[in-house]
Every structure is written in C-alpha cells, then in structure tokens.
C-alpha cells in the first residue's frame, strides 16, 4: 500500500491552554496550569498564541493547509467557571465551529486537555470522586450547546499524564508526588470518561498516549500494566488487569473503585485516539539513535508496533492518530521535522497494510505554542509563531504537509 485512501482524515491539532491566552477574559476562571509553579522557564500561558483573538486567522491557515479536520480542546474553566455555564465561553467555540464548517473542516473537540479548574483542584481534583461527576455535567453542557455542529468528541486527552505526571512525578499541574494519589486520579479519570461518553452526541472517542516499552520482559510487563492497561483495561475491557492490582497492592487497596465503576468506564467508543511520539527504552536505549529537541528517540517503527497491537487486541475499533509530531528549534527550514513526519506517516501506512484500521492523522501541532512545563522553549508547530508579535510563518514542514494531504502519499513529497 503506497498511499492513503481518499476518505482518510487529515488534520492538525492544538489544545486550549497552549494557544488561547486571554486567561482572564469573558468570565474564565483559573485552571491548575494558571497556578502551577513548576514551569521551568518561569513563563505563563497568559498570551500563548493569542488564538482567542486570532482564531479567524488560524482557521484560514487550516484551510490553506488543506486539512479536512481540526482537533482542538474546549476550556472547562472558560465554559463552566464556578460550575455555571458561561455563555461567552461557549460562544467562542460556537464561532470557531461555524468558521471551520464554512471552510469544509470537520471539528474534533477534546473536552479535557489538562486544564482542570483550580476551584475543583482545591476541593480534591482528580483525587476526589466528585470531580468525575462535575466533568460529566460539563460534558453534557458542551454537548447540548455545540452538538448540532460538532459531531466528533474526545473525552480525555492522555489521562496517563494527568494522573502520573500530575500526581506522582510532579512534572505537570497540579504538581503532586504520590503514587497512591496517581492511582486514585487514574481511576476517577476512567470513571469521568465513562460518565461523559454516554452524554455526548455524535461520534465519541478517547485519546491515549499509549506507550511502546522496550527492555527486559518482566520490566516491560510491569510498565505496560501501569503505563497502558490501567486505562485500556477498564475503558476497553471493563476491568482492571489482575497483574496491575497485584503490582500495586503495597501502594493501595483500590478501595476507591466501587461496584459498577469498571463497567461505567467501558462506554461504547466510535474510535480510539492514539498519540505517539517515541518508544520508551527501559534499558536506556541506543545513544546513536537521533532524538528530537525533547530528547525523545526518533523510531517510527514503534508506531507501527503500537497500531498493530491495538488492532490485534481490540479488533473492530477504528483508530485515529490524534497527535504525532516533533519539537525542533528551526524557525522555518525544518528538514528534520519533515523527516520525522515522513517516517511516521509511512509507519501508519505499514500498520494499515498489516490490517490496522487507521482512519486519520492529526499532526501536532498546527502552531508553536506553550509546551506545558517547558514554557515556550520547545517548538512543535508546523507554523512558526513569533511570540513578541504573534506573527505566524509557515515552516517548510507546513508546505510539505499540504503536499502530502493533496497526494495522499508520503513518498511523493
């Protein structure tokens, strides 16, 4: 198979806190990322890419790229500050959806891309079961207001990061450092997904950064349990894996799991979103393998491996690459990014040829943006952003990606 089919979904992806700015406008309340003090550069998302005021310009770039889909996230603190619906926040996303549809671009809306209202964090955040129910209320409000135009929904983005980077390593907001709290948060994220998924109109999915682990077999098994199956177990099979419970018995008794929770987490899915950047070498890996600006090894074969595993273990579940991309510092002439994207698109083709039902690909990211704890020091965009002037400039990778979308063949550009 040398090319993607005509009905393949081609898109670009972003996230609200990383691009919107306008953190105090139109009733928005603070999120955990407004309060987080672990950003290594000391920077904030106060302006980011100013997308809140420049969304029309950014939709124009999407149209010029030729994408037929755009994945963005809604801001929970903007839509339901204080637990009440804020019409001005909803109106922003309503205008965005209308602008996309006018250009023939299908909106894919992610409900949660890590910006939990700080108000809920103060009440226990994802460590508190009630947050899952508050998330369901938010999902219902968003679906009711926007479901006539948004037909593709993603409940959570990378809940592993929310649970473990946010609650065990402290690298992400809210910056906590407890494995027991991380496991508790993971369960409540699973519950939140299941509750919300049943309330959304249209096609519903969830996005995971499923890990490809390489190393000694027992180490890989343990890492796979807590890195992947802690979410795919309940969400796709209706139960936590037995070995995960055994591995963590010294940390928690899992008493926070109530009868019926695992069945609730297994909500019907129309697609599974897959985010992939690099494999994880538990033994350190090969230092000769080239890396991105994040220090992540460039190994496209890991994506083929992951997709074929999912197809084998969960047959019949459509897959969409909801994020794939690389951080490199070059402002325009980014040949290394083109090489990264070409290799990973070929990896998707290889997986499709092996039988994986991969239906779409969203490049991360449309724009250089606020890269979480790294501030503005890492650039993933195919469009360069001068943060001082907010000028957007296409990198060579954007022109290349437009050509790929047009031809459907990563080997032709």
C-alpha positions, 0 to 999 in steps of 0.5 A: 500500500503506497498511499492513503485512501481518499476518505482518510482524515487529515488534520492538525491539532492544538489544545486550549491552554497552549494557544488561547491566552486571554486567561482572564477574559469573558468570565474564565476562571483559573485552571491548575496550569494558571497556578502551577509553579513548576514551569521551568522557564518561569513563563505563563500561558497568559498570551500563548498564541493569542488564538482567542483573538486570532482564531479567524486567522488560524482557521484560514491557515487550516484551510490553506493547509488543506486539512479536512479536520481540526482537533482542538480542546474546549476550556472547562474553566472558560465554559463552566467557571464556578460550575455555571455555564458561561455563555461567552465561553461557549460562544467562542467555540460556537464561532470557531465551529461555524468558521471551520464548517464554512471552510469544509473542516470537520471539528474534533473537540477534546473536552479535557486537555489538562486544564482542570479548574483550580476551584475543583483542584482545591476541593480534591481534583482528580483525587476526589470522586466528585470531580468525575461527576462535575466533568460529566455535567460539563460534558453534557453542557458542551454537548447540548450547546455545540452538538448540532455542529460538532459531531466528533468528541474526545473525552480525555486527552492522555489521562496517563499524564494527568494522573502520573505526571500530575500526581506522582512525578510532579512534572505537570499541574497540579504538581503532586508526588504520590503514587497512591494519589496517581492511582486514585486520579487514574481511576476517577479519570476512567470513571469521568470518561465513562460518565461523559461518553454516554452524554455526548452526541455524535461520534465519541472517542478517547485519546491515549498516549499509549506507550511502546516499552522496550527492555527486559520482559518482566520490566516491560510487563510491569510498565505496560500494566501501569503505563497502558492497561490501567486505562485500556483495561477498564475503558476497553475491557471493563476491568482492571488487569489482575497483574496491575492490582497485584503490582500495586497492592503495597501502594493501595487497596483500590478501595476507591473503585466501587461496584459498577465503576469498571463497567461505567468506564467501558462506554461504547467508543466510535474510535480510539485516539492514539498519540505517539511520539517515541518508544520508551527504552527501559534499558536506556536505549541506543545513544546513536539513535537521533532524538528530537529537541525533547530528547525523545528517540526518533523510531517510527517503527514503534508506531507501527508496533503500537497500531498493530497491537491495538488492532490485534487486541481490540479488533473492530475499533477504528483508530485515529492518530490524534497527535504525532509530531516533533519539537525542533528549534528551526524557525522555518527550514525544518528538514528534520521535522519533515523527516520525522513526519515522513517516517511516521506517516509511512509507519501508519501506512505499514500498520494499515497494510498489516490490517490496522484500521487507521482512519486519520492523522492529526499532526501536532501541532498546527502552531508553536505554542506553550509546551506545558512545563517547558514554557515556550522553549520547545517548538512543535508547530508546523507554523512558526509563531513569533511570540513578541508579535504573534506573527505566524510563518509557515515552516517548510514542514507546513508546505510539505504537509499540504503536499502530502494531504493533496497526494495522499502519499508520503513518498511523493513529497 
